[in-house]
Amino acid sequence: MLGTLFTRTVLFFFVAATAEDVGCPCLESVPPSAFGRHLSEDGNSLMYQGHKYPLNYGIGQGCKAFDSDPAWLQPHCGDAQGNALPDAPAWCQEKWCYIDPNNCNLPLKFKSGLFPDSELYYSYQTCGSKGTFADWFGEGSSKAHQTTELAQLVEDYVLKARRELEDSYVELSDSASCSVKSSCPCESCTDLPNSAWARIGEAVDLSSSVFIPRAGVTPDSKSQCVSAFSHSIFSRIAASEYTNDERLGWLYGGLQADGSYTQWPAQQWCPNPDWDPRFRPWYSAAASGPKNVVLVLDTSGSMIGDRIKLARLAAKAVLRTLTWRDTVLIIGFSSFYVTSPSGAVSDEMRETLDKWIDSNILAGGGTEFKAPLTKALAHLATKKEGCSNVLLFMTDGESTFFNSDFSDFEREASKSNTVVFGYSLGSGADTRVVQRLACENNGIHHQIADSSTLSHAMSSYYTYFGAASSFRGVRWVQYTDVVTGTELMTACTPLYDRRPERIRDELSFVLGVICMDLSVIVPLDQLKVLQRDPVFLDRLVRDSSVCPVAWNGLDAAAKQRALAKVRDSLRSSGAVSCSAGTNSPDDSTDPDNNNNSNNNSTDPETSGAIIPIAGGLAGVLLIVSVVFCLRKRRSGQNKGPVVVSPPDPQQEVFVPVKANNSDKSEPPPAYTPY
């Protein structure tokens, strides 16, 4: 059977040396001046993040476990007393030494992440390291190992890296500055024509990492320091595990403050201005967990032109935050509504929905959103898996919504624990209904001008869930490398701000997300075996499905305070306070305006008769006359039948008894996929 044990006949054969490889000897000495700023003021030790290392660290002693012998060194392996950390990485006990890269015939050499200014390189391979995969499953392995142990190994690396980065961030001062290596250009990167990296079509440097700020954005100084810290961590993992350049795999992370990105190996890469790691599936999966998402999008006639294009872009941006552990449904509404195919978000589903969006999110017709919202809640009520149910509702118009409608909606939403995010598009949009739906259902309301920020606002929804719970586990994401088409698996975990003042707060603050591809350890041919191993995959699904309790331990008042802070943190993407005013053509008809002494709500349950008794007949006659004139005027404007975007015959379609007419319609667009 496929089982959980690898056969050992298909693996690479590694020859281990008992001392350093004669073709790559350990350095016997290095002048202290070579360490530059890393040398202590008294010249008697090396300094890394305020921690002292001996001058002979990695030098003049051949192969040795320098990080644990004679003492376990801070911050990666030991505490202040020299004792081993309970979660010390496996490489802490492995032998290594500094080498001369010009006097080493090994293909892989790694630049020091602790002392980057020294230009020192080091190697585990010269001291006989073969990497964990070869040790466990290669020739001569003394113990049988389960494939699920590989998942645990990668998770351990990622979780320990998270702990180190969080601890390092706590110690950072506001004035901290760190030097980082750029990817644009990557001056040390070279072509590797006989390796797996040749397939990406860009030069790389396997000995180093890079920091990649968002195009046109000044990077945060603390983000640069986190990147510098991650370089030392990524480098040690890669140096001890990445033993063959036929593997294609990355160690990487994105940072919340400014959307900057860090990665091993270094790569020549100048991202386009639209690229932002915070809206990649691996980032949102780690920060928010498995979720069921429904998008309810306005496609009425008032959306014609740029607005409907923004809606399509936003829908596709949301899709790109979803992974194989998420489900999605898209509903487009005008005078009727249409629904997309729904299900788990695979690459194939994402491609199908991209095409569906282009063909069905078209402007035309009136605005009726009660029915599509009801459909959305009914759909989410059927979902029994996932950590969160999410409804993203976007409109630029208005539709009658009584107080009883709000009550019904809140009751149904609470049954499925659905969080509602509302987006009012356009400066003149009537925000009353959208804001109240979001605020009464534990969500966030956004007011978005007619600009491209709609995509950013709608795809930022997942940050809410990162703030609501401090997830301390690992999420696995299976993805296809866009350049090479290689199927890869990555383990990701969120980083949190663990400073004392943040820990005492009522919500979590996400610093970023870090990930490690399984293929850093596992050869690509064996990765394909793992991807068909049901026991291994079950382990990944189980670990990725853990759902921490949102707002755990908070009473109702504390939860509302925390929600207010989340809304405030998203102001840059258009979020507004639930106490903020709303736009409306006539506040006197606001169904939420119950405290107004001149309330003329049309809800029969709260306002009683609409027409005052004295003069009721005259009022009725006047209203009938006005309605008649308006209908006559509209019928005169619409010469011929009303044209709306026809639904696909395979889709579910709802048409109200009274459809709002519109003379605006839009032909199918010639659209470039996002």
Protein Blocks (a to p, Z undefined) as FASTA:
>chain_A
ZZjbdcfklpccddddfbdcfklccdfbdcfklnmmmpcfkopacceehiacdfkgoiak
apadfklpcbdcdfklmcfkopacfklcfklmpccddddfklccbfbdcddfklmmnopa
cdfklnopabjklmmmmghiabdcdfklmmmmmmmmmmmmmmmmmmmmmmpcfkbccddd
dfbdcfkbccdfkbmklmnopacdfkbccddddehiacdfklmmmmmmmmmmmmmmmmmm
mmcfkbccddddddfklopacddddddddddfklcfklgfklmmmmnopadddddddfbf
klgcjllmmmmmmmmmmmmmpcfkbccddddddfbccdddeddddfklmmmmmmmmmmmm
cceddddfklmmmmmmmmmmmpmgdjbdcdddddfbdcdddfklmmmmmmmmmmnopacd
dddehjkbcfklmmmmmmmnopacddddddfklmmmmmmmmmmmmmmpccfbdcdddddd
fklopacdddddddddfbfklmmpmbdcdfbdcdddfklmmcfklmmmmmmmmklmmmmm
mmmmpccdehihiafklmmmmmmmmmmmmmmnopacfkbccddfblklmmklmmbmkbcb
fbfklnmpfbdfbhplmmmmmmmmmmmmmmmmmmmmmgcjdddddddfkbccdddfbdcd
dfbdcdddddddZZ
